[in-house]
Amino acid sequence: MQRRIAFVSLLTLALFGAAAAAVSAQDQFFLSPLTYSVSVYYNKLMGIIAGDWQGYGQLFTFLQDEWFATLFLAVIIIVPLVFLLHYLIVGAKHFDHDGEQILFFSKYARIVHFVAALSFSLLVITGLLVIFGAFFGGGIFIRSARYLHIISAVVFVVPGLLMFFLWVRDMLPQLHDIKWMFIVGGYLSKKKKPVPAGKFNAGQKMYFWFATVGGGVMAYTGYVIWGFGAGLDTVRIYAIIHNFLGMGIVAFYLTHVYMSVFAIAGSLESMKTGYKPKEEVDILHSRYNY
């Protein structure tokens, strides 16, 4: 109980002190990643972050040692289990793929989405490998995952921006999204009734904002964490933000994968060909004008 109280107190202190810490110049450090190999640099950086028990060092160390891996493990176990139950009880929705087809995604949109999906998937996978690095024994396997994580982050920036400007207008919240949320898009029922959604439903919109804006925050905090000039407390706070936001992104990523691969039979074909069955559009995107 005392440890929980201490944790809550430290977390509260972190939230209220974040702004002041970001502008503090007392704890500046400048480790150059060019001076060391990436693995040595990472170990030195983590040692600096966790080794100083002033400011936010204790909070970060406590979260890193006892909470981050546990919470990520809970996400990657609980979310798939929920969807497994959904698949077993409700099952996938099936639509007539032999009937009339509606052009839903242009070739440009499909290419941007493919590059974004590939790089984002690698980010999620390699990020989880780093989180559970100790479980896998570290070594060259985890070091390679770190390298690939950074490369994937750099690659994702371009399609992430293109995807944002391509779909931002369609992703803006609308009143019918509230109704979609209340009925969970009709996914809790086996019946195929029209649900209130335009080109993208409320769930897709939430994932879009997590992937683009959230991905931008992840990219920036990751940039700072790797030591490109920032106050020590700022790095600690950004590391905490990076991990907590990462949990939300992983949860939405798993949701998106389930919806795309299992919840709607043949859904992936629309991102290959650009076409959706008219029946699917009329049911799941009833407010979309085609």
Secondary structure as GFF3:
##gff-version 3
##sequence-region A 1 290
A	DSSP	alpha_helix	2	23	.	.	.	ID=ss1
A	DSSP	beta_strand	28	29	.	.	.	ID=ss2
A	DSSP	alpha_helix	38	51	.	.	.	ID=ss3
A	DSSP	alpha_helix	57	66	.	.	.	ID=ss4
A	DSSP	alpha_helix	68	89	.	.	.	ID=ss5
A	DSSP	beta_strand	101	103	.	.	.	ID=ss6
A	DSSP	alpha_helix	107	131	.	.	.	ID=ss7
A	DSSP	alpha_helix	139	167	.	.	.	ID=ss8
A	DSSP	alpha_helix	175	182	.	.	.	ID=ss9
A	DSSP	three_ten_helix	184	186	.	.	.	ID=ss10
A	DSSP	alpha_helix	202	209	.	.	.	ID=ss11
A	DSSP	pi_helix	210	214	.	.	.	ID=ss12
A	DSSP	alpha_helix	215	225	.	.	.	ID=ss13
A	DSSP	beta_strand	230	231	.	.	.	ID=ss14
A	DSSP	alpha_helix	232	258	.	.	.	ID=ss15
A	DSSP	pi_helix	259	263	.	.	.	ID=ss16
A	DSSP	alpha_helix	269	273	.	.	.	ID=ss17
A	DSSP	beta_strand	275	277	.	.	.	ID=ss18
A	DSSP	alpha_helix	278	284	.	.	.	ID=ss19
###
